[in-house]
Amino acid sequence: MAVYTQVSDEALETFLDGYDIGRPRSFKGIAEGVENSNYYLETGKRRFILTL
């Protein structure tokens, strides 16, 4: 499938400012998924999967 929702670097940083998870190091869309947009997100503290 595809990433349906594109997220700019600025929007990602603004969103992450509300959480104590560190600054983003890498952010990459995941092609799998049927209805949602999924991203691999790595910050200074840990790794996440962000689903929009």
PDB file with SEQRES, HELIX, SHEET and CRYST1 records, atoms N, CA, C and O in Angstrom:
SEQRES   1 A   52  MET ALA VAL TYR THR GLN VAL SER ASP GLU ALA LEU GLU          
SEQRES   2 A   52  THR PHE LEU ASP GLY TYR ASP ILE GLY ARG PRO ARG SER          
SEQRES   3 A   52  PHE LYS GLY ILE ALA GLU GLY VAL GLU ASN SER ASN TYR          
SEQRES   4 A   52  TYR LEU GLU THR GLY LYS ARG ARG PHE ILE LEU THR LEU          
HELIX    1 AA1 ASP A    9  LEU A   16  1                                   8    
SHEET    1 AA1 3 PRO A  24  ILE A  30  0                                        
SHEET    2 AA1 3 ASN A  38  THR A  43 -1                                        
SHEET    3 AA1 3 ARG A  47  THR A  51 -1                                        
CRYST1    1.000    1.000    1.000  90.00  90.00  90.00 P 1           1          
ATOM      1  N   MET A   1       0.853  -1.171   0.000  1.00  0.00           N  
ATOM      2  CA  MET A   1       0.000   0.000   0.000  1.00  0.00           C  
ATOM      3  C   MET A   1       0.898   1.234   0.000  1.00  0.00           C  
ATOM      4  O   MET A   1       1.955   1.239  -0.630  1.00  0.00           O  
ATOM      5  N   ALA A   2       0.473   2.276   0.709  1.00  0.00           N  
ATOM      6  CA  ALA A   2       1.208   3.531   0.623  1.00  0.00           C  
ATOM      7  C   ALA A   2       1.086   4.322   1.911  1.00  0.00           C  
ATOM      8  O   ALA A   2       0.295   3.995   2.796  1.00  0.00           O  
ATOM      9  N   VAL A   3       1.882   5.360   1.992  1.00  0.00           N  
ATOM     10  CA  VAL A   3       1.748   6.339   3.071  1.00  0.00           C  
ATOM     11  C   VAL A   3       0.729   7.357   2.584  1.00  0.00           C  
ATOM     12  O   VAL A   3       0.964   8.051   1.594  1.00  0.00           O  
ATOM     13  N   TYR A   4      -0.392   7.447   3.271  1.00  0.00           N  
ATOM     14  CA  TYR A   4      -1.486   8.314   2.838  1.00  0.00           C  
ATOM     15  C   TYR A   4      -1.343   9.746   3.342  1.00  0.00           C  
ATOM     16  O   TYR A   4      -1.801  10.684   2.690  1.00  0.00           O  
ATOM     17  N   THR A   5      -0.711   9.914   4.495  1.00  0.00           N  
ATOM     18  CA  THR A   5      -0.558  11.235   5.103  1.00  0.00           C  
ATOM     19  C   THR A   5       0.915  11.599   5.130  1.00  0.00           C  
ATOM     20  O   THR A   5       1.707  10.936   5.800  1.00  0.00           O  
ATOM     21  N   GLN A   6       1.287  12.637   4.412  1.00  0.00           N  
ATOM     22  CA  GLN A   6       2.666  13.112   4.409  1.00  0.00           C  
ATOM     23  C   GLN A   6       2.876  14.041   5.606  1.00  0.00           C  
ATOM     24  O   GLN A   6       2.008  14.853   5.925  1.00  0.00           O  
ATOM     25  N   VAL A   7       4.022  13.921   6.260  1.00  0.00           N  
ATOM     26  CA  VAL A   7       4.338  14.733   7.435  1.00  0.00           C  
ATOM     27  C   VAL A   7       5.652  15.455   7.172  1.00  0.00           C  
ATOM     28  O   VAL A   7       6.669  14.820   6.894  1.00  0.00           O  
ATOM     29  N   SER A   8       5.630  16.774   7.258  1.00  0.00           N  
ATOM     30  CA  SER A   8       6.853  17.552   7.058  1.00  0.00           C  
ATOM     31  C   SER A   8       7.735  17.452   8.303  1.00  0.00           C  
ATOM     32  O   SER A   8       7.258  17.111   9.384  1.00  0.00           O  
ATOM     33  N   ASP A   9       9.011  17.750   8.143  1.00  0.00           N  
ATOM     34  CA  ASP A   9       9.930  17.754   9.287  1.00  0.00           C  
ATOM     35  C   ASP A   9       9.461  18.738  10.352  1.00  0.00           C  
ATOM     36  O   ASP A   9       9.515  18.446  11.547  1.00  0.00           O  
ATOM     37  N   GLU A  10       9.001  19.901   9.911  1.00  0.00           N  
ATOM     38  CA  GLU A  10       8.525  20.931  10.842  1.00  0.00           C  
ATOM     39  C   GLU A  10       7.303  20.443  11.623  1.00  0.00           C  
ATOM     40  O   GLU A  10       7.228  20.637  12.837  1.00  0.00           O  
ATOM     41  N   ALA A  11       6.353  19.818  10.943  1.00  0.00           N  
ATOM     42  CA  ALA A  11       5.155  19.306  11.618  1.00  0.00           C  
ATOM     43  C   ALA A  11       5.516  18.198  12.605  1.00  0.00           C  
ATOM     44  O   ALA A  11       4.953  18.137  13.698  1.00  0.00           O  
ATOM     45  N   LEU A  12       6.440  17.329  12.232  1.00  0.00           N  
ATOM     46  CA  LEU A  12       6.868  16.261  13.131  1.00  0.00           C  
ATOM     47  C   LEU A  12       7.502  16.841  14.388  1.00  0.00           C  
ATOM     48  O   LEU A  12       7.166  16.423  15.496  1.00  0.00           O  
ATOM     49  N   GLU A  13       8.406  17.787  14.235  1.00  0.00           N  
ATOM     50  CA  GLU A  13       9.065  18.383  15.398  1.00  0.00           C  
ATOM     51  C   GLU A  13       8.072  19.109  16.288  1.00  0.00           C  
ATOM     52  O   GLU A  13       8.181  19.039  17.512  1.00  0.00           O  
ATOM     53  N   THR A  14       7.111  19.801  15.703  1.00  0.00           N  
ATOM     54  CA  THR A  14       6.076  20.478  16.491  1.00  0.00           C  
ATOM     55  C   THR A  14       5.263  19.462  17.277  1.00  0.00           C  
ATOM     56  O   THR A  14       4.983  19.677  18.456  1.00  0.00           O  
ATOM     57  N   PHE A  15       4.880  18.361  16.647  1.00  0.00           N  
ATOM     58  CA  PHE A  15       4.122  17.304  17.316  1.00  0.00           C  
ATOM     59  C   PHE A  15       4.931  16.694  18.461  1.00  0.00           C  
ATOM     60  O   PHE A  15       4.405  16.501  19.557  1.00  0.00           O  
ATOM     61  N   LEU A  16       6.202  16.391  18.212  1.00  0.00           N  
ATOM     62  CA  LEU A  16       7.029  15.733  19.221  1.00  0.00           C  
ATOM     63  C   LEU A  16       7.356  16.636  20.399  1.00  0.00           C  
ATOM     64  O   LEU A  16       7.681  16.142  21.478  1.00  0.00           O  
ATOM     65  N   ASP A  17       7.278  17.955  20.215  1.00  0.00           N  
ATOM     66  CA  ASP A  17       7.538  18.890  21.314  1.00  0.00           C  
ATOM     67  C   ASP A  17       6.601  18.650  22.492  1.00  0.00           C  
ATOM     68  O   ASP A  17       6.940  18.998  23.623  1.00  0.00           O  
ATOM     69  N   GLY A  18       5.439  18.067  22.254  1.00  0.00           N  
ATOM     70  CA  GLY A  18       4.478  17.806  23.318  1.00  0.00           C  
ATOM     71  C   GLY A  18       4.789  16.563  24.138  1.00  0.00           C  
ATOM     72  O   GLY A  18       4.064  16.249  25.082  1.00  0.00           O  
ATOM     73  N   TYR A  19       5.853  15.856  23.793  1.00  0.00           N  
ATOM     74  CA  TYR A  19       6.201  14.605  24.466  1.00  0.00           C  
ATOM     75  C   TYR A  19       7.676  14.616  24.848  1.00  0.00           C  
ATOM     76  O   TYR A  19       8.495  15.224  24.159  1.00  0.00           O  
ATOM     77  N   ASP A  20       8.008  13.961  25.916  1.00  0.00           N  
ATOM     78  CA  ASP A  20       9.395  13.882  26.374  1.00  0.00           C  
ATOM     79  C   ASP A  20      10.055  12.625  25.804  1.00  0.00           C  
ATOM     80  O   ASP A  20      10.417  11.710  26.543  1.00  0.00           O  
ATOM     81  N   ILE A  21      10.203  12.599  24.476  1.00  0.00           N  
ATOM     82  CA  ILE A  21      10.774  11.409  23.839  1.00  0.00           C  
ATOM     83  C   ILE A  21      12.045  11.718  23.053  1.00  0.00           C  
ATOM     84  O   ILE A  21      12.575  10.837  22.376  1.00  0.00           O  
ATOM     85  N   GLY A  22      12.536  12.935  23.129  1.00  0.00           N  
ATOM     86  CA  GLY A  22      13.756  13.301  22.430  1.00  0.00           C  
ATOM     87  C   GLY A  22      13.483  13.849  21.036  1.00  0.00           C  
ATOM     88  O   GLY A  22      12.351  13.864  20.553  1.00  0.00           O  
ATOM     89  N   ARG A  23      14.553  14.294  20.420  1.00  0.00           N  
ATOM     90  CA  ARG A  23      14.476  14.859  19.069  1.00  0.00           C  
ATOM     91  C   ARG A  23      14.495  13.728  18.041  1.00  0.00           C  
ATOM     92  O   ARG A  23      15.116  12.692  18.279  1.00  0.00           O  
ATOM     93  N   PRO A  24      13.828  13.912  16.908  1.00  0.00           N  
ATOM     94  CA  PRO A  24      13.836  12.860  15.884  1.00  0.00           C  
ATOM     95  C   PRO A  24      15.223  12.678  15.262  1.00  0.00           C  
ATOM     96  O   PRO A  24      15.907  13.650  14.941  1.00  0.00           O  
ATOM     97  N   ARG A  25      15.619  11.424  15.099  1.00  0.00           N  
ATOM     98  CA  ARG A  25      16.868  11.084  14.407  1.00  0.00           C  
ATOM     99  C   ARG A  25      16.577  10.558  13.011  1.00  0.00           C  
ATOM    100  O   ARG A  25      17.273  10.884  12.050  1.00  0.00           O  
ATOM    101  N   SER A  26      15.529   9.732  12.917  1.00  0.00           N  
ATOM    102  CA  SER A  26      15.121   9.236  11.600  1.00  0.00           C  
ATOM    103  C   SER A  26      13.611   9.073  11.581  1.00  0.00           C  
ATOM    104  O   SER A  26      12.979   8.831  12.609  1.00  0.00           O  
ATOM    105  N   PHE A  27      13.048   9.212  10.385  1.00  0.00           N  
ATOM    106  CA  PHE A  27      11.604   9.181  10.198  1.00  0.00           C  
ATOM    107  C   PHE A  27      11.354   8.686   8.783  1.00  0.00           C  
ATOM    108  O   PHE A  27      11.692   9.361   7.811  1.00  0.00           O  
ATOM    109  N   LYS A  28      10.752   7.487   8.671  1.00  0.00           N  
ATOM    110  CA  LYS A  28      10.583   6.879   7.354  1.00  0.00           C  
ATOM    111  C   LYS A  28       9.213   6.228   7.246  1.00  0.00           C  
ATOM    112  O   LYS A  28       8.788   5.510   8.152  1.00  0.00           O  
ATOM    113  N   GLY A  29       8.523   6.478   6.140  1.00  0.00           N  
ATOM    114  CA  GLY A  29       7.228   5.869   5.896  1.00  0.00           C  
ATOM    115  C   GLY A  29       7.335   4.369   5.702  1.00  0.00           C  
ATOM    116  O   GLY A  29       8.317   3.865   5.155  1.00  0.00           O  
ATOM    117  N   ILE A  30       6.301   3.657   6.164  1.00  0.00           N  
ATOM    118  CA  ILE A  30       6.214   2.208   6.004  1.00  0.00           C  
ATOM    119  C   ILE A  30       5.175   1.939   4.916  1.00  0.00           C  
ATOM    120  O   ILE A  30       4.046   2.421   5.001  1.00  0.00           O  
ATOM    121  N   ALA A  31       5.548   1.182   3.914  1.00  0.00           N  
ATOM    122  CA  ALA A  31       4.651   0.941   2.779  1.00  0.00           C  
ATOM    123  C   ALA A  31       3.466   0.049   3.141  1.00  0.00           C  
ATOM    124  O   ALA A  31       2.419   0.137   2.500  1.00  0.00           O  
ATOM    125  N   GLU A  32       3.608  -0.811   4.155  1.00  0.00           N  
ATOM    126  CA  GLU A  32       2.520  -1.696   4.547  1.00  0.00           C  
ATOM    127  C   GLU A  32       1.404  -0.894   5.209  1.00  0.00           C  
ATOM    128  O   GLU A  32       1.635   0.195   5.735  1.00  0.00           O  
ATOM    129  N   GLY A  33       0.221  -1.433   5.176  1.00  0.00           N  
ATOM    130  CA  GLY A  33      -0.920  -0.765   5.793  1.00  0.00           C  
ATOM    131  C   GLY A  33      -2.023  -0.574   4.770  1.00  0.00           C  
ATOM    132  O   GLY A  33      -1.754  -0.352   3.590  1.00  0.00           O  
ATOM    133  N   VAL A  34      -3.252  -0.661   5.220  1.00  0.00           N  
ATOM    134  CA  VAL A  34      -4.393  -0.574   4.321  1.00  0.00           C  
ATOM    135  C   VAL A  34      -5.130   0.746   4.475  1.00  0.00           C  
ATOM    136  O   VAL A  34      -5.553   1.336   3.481  1.00  0.00           O  
ATOM    137  N   GLU A  35      -5.291   1.218   5.708  1.00  0.00           N  
ATOM    138  CA  GLU A  35      -6.088   2.418   5.945  1.00  0.00           C  
ATOM    139  C   GLU A  35      -5.315   3.555   6.590  1.00  0.00           C  
ATOM    140  O   GLU A  35      -5.710   4.714   6.467  1.00  0.00           O  
ATOM    141  N   ASN A  36      -4.222   3.248   7.274  1.00  0.00           N  
ATOM    142  CA  ASN A  36      -3.483   4.262   8.021  1.00  0.00           C  
ATOM    143  C   ASN A  36      -2.136   4.530   7.375  1.00  0.00           C  
ATOM    144  O   ASN A  36      -1.654   3.747   6.557  1.00  0.00           O  
ATOM    145  N   SER A  37      -1.540   5.646   7.756  1.00  0.00           N  
ATOM    146  CA  SER A  37      -0.160   5.927   7.393  1.00  0.00           C  
ATOM    147  C   SER A  37       0.700   5.543   8.585  1.00  0.00           C  
ATOM    148  O   SER A  37       0.432   5.963   9.711  1.00  0.00           O  
ATOM    149  N   ASN A  38       1.729   4.750   8.340  1.00  0.00           N  
ATOM    150  CA  ASN A  38       2.618   4.293   9.403  1.00  0.00           C  
ATOM    151  C   ASN A  38       4.037   4.735   9.096  1.00  0.00           C  
ATOM    152  O   ASN A  38       4.475   4.734   7.945  1.00  0.00           O  
ATOM    153  N   TYR A  39       4.745   5.111  10.150  1.00  0.00           N  
ATOM    154  CA  TYR A  39       6.119   5.575  10.019  1.00  0.00           C  
ATOM    155  C   TYR A  39       6.993   4.913  11.067  1.00  0.00           C  
ATOM    156  O   TYR A  39       6.555   4.684  12.194  1.00  0.00           O  
ATOM    157  N   TYR A  40       8.241   4.601  10.691  1.00  0.00           N  
ATOM    158  CA  TYR A  40       9.264   4.262  11.665  1.00  0.00           C  
ATOM    159  C   TYR A  40       9.817   5.588  12.161  1.00  0.00           C  
ATOM    160  O   TYR A  40      10.188   6.448  11.362  1.00  0.00           O  
ATOM    161  N   LEU A  41       9.874   5.756  13.473  1.00  0.00           N  
ATOM    162  CA  LEU A  41      10.386   6.979  14.083  1.00  0.00           C  
ATOM    163  C   LEU A  41      11.431   6.607  15.112  1.00  0.00           C  
ATOM    164  O   LEU A  41      11.151   5.837  16.031  1.00  0.00           O  
ATOM    165  N   GLU A  42      12.622   7.140  14.972  1.00  0.00           N  
ATOM    166  CA  GLU A  42      13.665   6.944  15.975  1.00  0.00           C  
ATOM    167  C   GLU A  42      14.026   8.307  16.539  1.00  0.00           C  
ATOM    168  O   GLU A  42      14.303   9.249  15.795  1.00  0.00           O  
ATOM    169  N   THR A  43      14.020   8.400  17.868  1.00  0.00           N  
ATOM    170  CA  THR A  43      14.381   9.645  18.543  1.00  0.00           C  
ATOM    171  C   THR A  43      15.661   9.415  19.342  1.00  0.00           C  
ATOM    172  O   THR A  43      16.249   8.334  19.308  1.00  0.00           O  
ATOM    173  N   GLY A  44      16.073  10.444  20.052  1.00  0.00           N  
ATOM    174  CA  GLY A  44      17.254  10.325  20.898  1.00  0.00           C  
ATOM    175  C   GLY A  44      17.073   9.362  22.053  1.00  0.00           C  
ATOM    176  O   GLY A  44      18.054   8.973  22.686  1.00  0.00           O  
ATOM    177  N   LYS A  45      15.845   8.970  22.341  1.00  0.00           N  
ATOM    178  CA  LYS A  45      15.579   8.097  23.487  1.00  0.00           C  
ATOM    179  C   LYS A  45      15.181   6.675  23.115  1.00  0.00           C  
ATOM    180  O   LYS A  45      15.527   5.734  23.830  1.00  0.00           O  
ATOM    181  N   ARG A  46      14.456   6.500  22.003  1.00  0.00           N  
ATOM    182  CA  ARG A  46      14.002   5.153  21.636  1.00  0.00           C  
ATOM    183  C   ARG A  46      13.410   5.123  20.236  1.00  0.00           C  
ATOM    184  O   ARG A  46      13.421   6.132  19.531  1.00  0.00           O  
ATOM    185  N   ARG A  47      12.887   3.948  19.827  1.00  0.00           N  
ATOM    186  CA  ARG A  47      12.262   3.775  18.516  1.00  0.00           C  
ATOM    187  C   ARG A  47      10.760   3.586  18.683  1.00  0.00           C  
ATOM    188  O   ARG A  47      10.293   3.015  19.669  1.00  0.00           O  
ATOM    189  N   PHE A  48      10.007   4.083  17.687  1.00  0.00           N  
ATOM    190  CA  PHE A  48       8.550   4.019  17.720  1.00  0.00           C  
ATOM    191  C   PHE A  48       8.016   3.666  16.342  1.00  0.00           C  
ATOM    192  O   PHE A  48       8.725   3.758  15.340  1.00  0.00           O  
ATOM    193  N   ILE A  49       6.747   3.259  16.312  1.00  0.00           N  
ATOM    194  CA  ILE A  49       5.973   3.238  15.079  1.00  0.00           C  
ATOM    195  C   ILE A  49       4.868   4.259  15.283  1.00  0.00           C  
ATOM    196  O   ILE A  49       4.053   4.129  16.196  1.00  0.00           O  
ATOM    197  N   LEU A  50       4.843   5.263  14.438  1.00  0.00           N  
ATOM    198  CA  LEU A  50       3.839   6.329  14.498  1.00  0.00           C  
ATOM    199  C   LEU A  50       2.752   6.003  13.484  1.00  0.00           C  
ATOM    200  O   LEU A  50       3.032   5.829  12.298  1.00  0.00           O  
ATOM    201  N   THR A  51       1.519   5.922  13.950  1.00  0.00           N  
ATOM    202  CA  THR A  51       0.379   5.625  13.081  1.00  0.00           C  
ATOM    203  C   THR A  51      -0.542   6.829  13.033  1.00  0.00           C  
ATOM    204  O   THR A  51      -0.949   7.350  14.072  1.00  0.00           O  
ATOM    205  N   LEU A  52      -0.870   7.270  11.825  1.00  0.00           N  
ATOM    206  CA  LEU A  52      -1.781   8.404  11.632  1.00  0.00           C  
ATOM    207  C   LEU A  52      -3.017   7.914  10.912  1.00  0.00           C  
ATOM    208  O   LEU A  52      -3.926   8.699  10.642  1.00  0.00           O  
TER     209      LEU A  52                                                      
END                                                                             
